[in-house]
Amino acid sequence: MATLLRIFFFVCIVRPLIMIIIGLNVFDKRRLPLTGPAIIAPNHNSHLDTLTLLSLWPISKINRVHPVAAADYFLSNPVMAWFSLNVIGIIPIERQKKDPSDDPLATSSEALERGDILIIFPEGSRGLPEIMNSFKSGISRLAERHPAVPIVPVFMHGLGKSLPKGDFVLVPFFCDVFIGEPIYWQGSVEATMAAYKNSMESLAIKCDAPVWE
Amino acid sequence: MLSLFRYPQLVAVISAIIALLLFVHFILLPVLERLGPDLELDKLESKIRFWWVIVFGFLAGVVIGDKFLLILIAFICFLALKEFLSITPSRRADRRVLFFAYLTIPLQFYWIWVGWYGMFVVFIPVYVFLFLPLPMTLISQPTGFLRALSLLIWIIMTAVFSLSHLAFLLVLPNSLNPAAGGIGLAFFLVVLVQVNDAAQFIFGGITRHRKVIPKLSASRTWSGLIGGIGLTVLTAWLLAPWLTPFSSIEAIGLGGLVAITGLIGYIVFTAIKRDLEFEDRGTMTPGHGGMLNRIDSLVYTAPLFYHMITYLYP
């Protein structure tokens, strides 16, 4: 039932919205891994980010792609929790550790072991639209446990203009999606994050977006 | 299917173009690919794809009804407006104002739908022009106000107002063009624009070094311009008895008008792209984008062609 609803939601609502109202320019789409395990690490500007990314995969693969999302936000009320878990297919993550012995990455790690594709936003939250925040190191810590799993940097531009945080009026702008070369565990968390940051910055330069301030 | 016989001459012309396209797509193109692998065939392929869209769009317009084509043109305006807003700088604070810019499309096409010419022709140049600054002053800051406003007005005038004249051809009274109706006139215009574009491409290479505007464009040469005018005028003369009420002289004049003003549209949009330091993003990627490259000549030819017709056939 939930799977049917999920397919219906993506085929009839998300894809028309993303393809027709927004419009995607995807660069280097061949770098997008079609089979897991893999970590997709995009910048975060808008609620549309997750939906846009999910529409990059063929509909047959969508059951194997899971956005990792904040439990405190998406599980805050039962309707949103049901929708997030069953239709979007999120893997909830606790942003604040309640207990020092908790492992917030455990569920993500299990999903990678099952061969799933995870979408993790290293910025943590959407923040100011079209401005990159500092990155949290969760992706590197996962890479440390799974050194063979690629981290694919993805730079997106435009969705923060279309639907920024705290606004509900959708104003269509084209969305550019730049997919980078995969990065693997570099021996230390710092080195892995530096490689990721480097890659994101070069993708941002490649994007060369018009002024918006 | 009965509606196919509404305008038999229009259907005949569309069928002839389909036959020609089939030949180019499945015989000429593979031969060219075989002959010269280094020929720049991507551009030719994308032009042929656009021809298919036009042909089937108008065929659907004949079968389903003119209103279908009207919605299709509104959608093209939407894509052009979105592309224009996406490639130009804008102010963060004006986001909501841009929402109003999008709202002009359904309104403008509503006036066309109901055939309200008076409103269609003043809505954007008068009402939007005078009142769009108001929300901009209320929502956003004065820094960069004039620049943002002028840019937005220019974008709406070209992507919505100018282009929508193509749709207004559809609702012209049938008595004006008994042979093929408003849809025939719109098809006539679109075919001429595309023929001119194709001719620039075909004849442009004959004198590669003699450029019309050396500062701006390397692809538009004098041979392209002359060949474009020649082929467009010839096409206009050939098609006019099938699709329009025009006499030979009128057809030749309108063909020349389309060829010359279409080139002006191309030049102006090339200047814009140069200013934005933005070369042809549409061809960098498959799929979306590139609508502005398709409509640059129509922005000029559609209103001029429209007003020339209403002048000749009041």
Interface residues (C-beta under 8 A of the other chain):
Chain A: M19 G23 L24 N25 V26 F27 P129 G158 K161 P164 D167 V169 V171 P172 F173 F174 P210 V211 W212 E213
Chain B: F78 L79 K82 E83 L85 S86 I87 T88 P89 S90 R91 R92 R95 R96 L98 F99 Y102 L276 R281 M284 T285 G287 H288 G289
